Amino acid sequence: MADVGEVPPPFELLEHTADIGLRSRGRTLEELFENAARGLAAILEREAARPGAELLGFEVDLEAADLEGLLVTWMDEVLYLLQERNACLGEVRVGEAGPTRLRGHVEVALCADVVEGTELKAATYHQLAIGEDGNHRWATVFFDV
Amino acid sequence: MQPELVGPCEWRIRPESFPGMRVPGIVFATEELMERAIEDRAIQQVANVATLPGIVKASFAMPDIHWGYGFPIGGVAAMDPAADGVVSPGGVGFDIACGVRLLRSDLEWQTDVRPKIRELVRALGRRVPRGTGTGGRLKLHGSEIEDVLRDGARYPLGQDIGWEEDVELCEDGGVMASAKPEFVSNRARERGGGQLGSLGAGNHFLEVQVVEEIYDEEAAQTMRLIPGQACVMLHSGSRGLGHQVCTDHLKAVDAVSRKLGTLVPDRQLASVPLGHELADRYLGAMAAAANFARANRHVLAHAVRESFASVFGSSSHDLGMSMVYDVSHNLAKFEEYDVDGRVRKLCVHRKGATRALGPGHPELPSRYRPVGQPVLIPGSMGSGSYVLVGTAEAAEKSMSSTCHGAGRAMSRTQAKKMMSGQRLVAQLEGEGIVVAASQPKLLAEEAPYAYKDVSQVVKACEGAGLSRTVARLRPVGVVKG
């Protein structure tokens, strides 16, 4: 991946009265989507895989009507892999992202500890946005809790 | 956008306030609740919903209104198929047919339950699967998921789980006949297959409660509620299956809506005309998910009865553990209303709002026809809950809708910053409430201070004529994910 400059924190959580939002950033679209997956794992507190646990790898190939829709589809896919398998995130690599297709690889494994993160229902289209700010891309997505 | 007070607890947002509004916004609230709704951006969401095609009368919001995604929480919108009306999966939400069930008992709090409350809460905690990543009480194999999607609460009943009257006293008799399981995806089935009879996490809960005060003797008598009696309230929905049904159809509706050039102020409001093939697919899958939700609460209620029977050494029949009612607060349904002197069949979306039919309505079980439909309103953990009853007036005022809970007043992050889960448990125990939480850290997200005052919400509903207060219940035992 080409070095195109410094970026602010890879993700941060956004306040919402009932739900929760995520702002992620990356130097490229691929990195933006990878960081969004890491941010989602942070909300779920599914970031720490058990050391030595077997990693399960999933090849992901997704399509959506546009880039923003692709982010929602990607978030729903990662959510499904983590929450339904009661697993934590290992490696995540996005090889191609946008404008309507994403291809990547997600690894999940048993969690190191009992998970006490927020349970999410799904990613929403509410205030969904992807933009550019100087030398980095950013994305905002809200989840239904 | 400044709402004007036009009646007791009734505010109007003029259609000229925001571009594209086809009807006014009507918000039922006290002055204090309205101030919060304005601060919370929820009023803008009421205006956004008013732009949807075919909306009839108004974009309504109940007194527990707060900022949601697309629709505000507490939002109600009725669409006319004969006037290019639409259905919006976001107007139902991800937890399709999430709702509340209330069981009553012949047990008296002071003499029967109080001495055994810790043992009872432990027994409920053991029998009720809850929290993230847990399986349900009833594992479904092969075509059984199909049976649940088609037959709703009647499926577990056919497996000798629960009582016949449980389905009679459930909204829609426990099953929406319009369900089309063929439009429920394999992934949704996979997610639901292992989760039937599980509570979930977030704001879902099960509480042992005591009837503290009766406000309407006749209705309370009909519901067999008396002061001092122990009851159980449970709040859960369609679990991963419902979430996936919404996800699948929202994506499809978003794509079609963009092709049709339907402009919406918030993409989560994506909608498709009623009568479009995709609308039929969504409504059929939504009804199937609603059937799953009713079956889920039916199985959970069975676990509650088993727990009581084990702790009190009598059968649940001998303990008088009959059902009061079961009602959803996230659903879209076709209902008939008199609009401008003509009866019209409308698709009524309720997102965090409860149907509240008045006395005499033909859809009510015969027991409740004289008094109106029971409405079950959970308060925040540690505060009281309410039983209300629908009014005839609500048909005209709010498409027979009322509130669904206290409504959040604070974000989850903020709530967690104020107090740790462990400290909250200690505080609740100090107030005489026994708590079993599988994820104590998360408990603080649902702390009483994170919610509005449910009494004020219920009073606003009564003040506006949407429902009447029947009874107040206070929690004595809480089981949470």
Interface residues (C-beta under 8 A of the other chain):
Chain A: L13 E15 H16 T17 A18 D19 I20 A64 A65 E68 G69 V72 T73 D76 Y80 Q83 E84 N86 V114 V115 E116 G117 T118 E119 K121 A122 T124 Y125 H126 Q127 L128 F142 D144 V145
Chain B: D40 H66 W67 G68 Y69 G70 I73 G90 G93 F94 D95 G131 T132 G133 R187 E190 R191 G200 A201 G202 G240 H243 C246 T247 L250 K251 D254 A255 R258 D266 R267 Q268 A270 R408 A409 M410 S411 R412 T413 Q414 Q439 P440 K441 L442 E445 G481
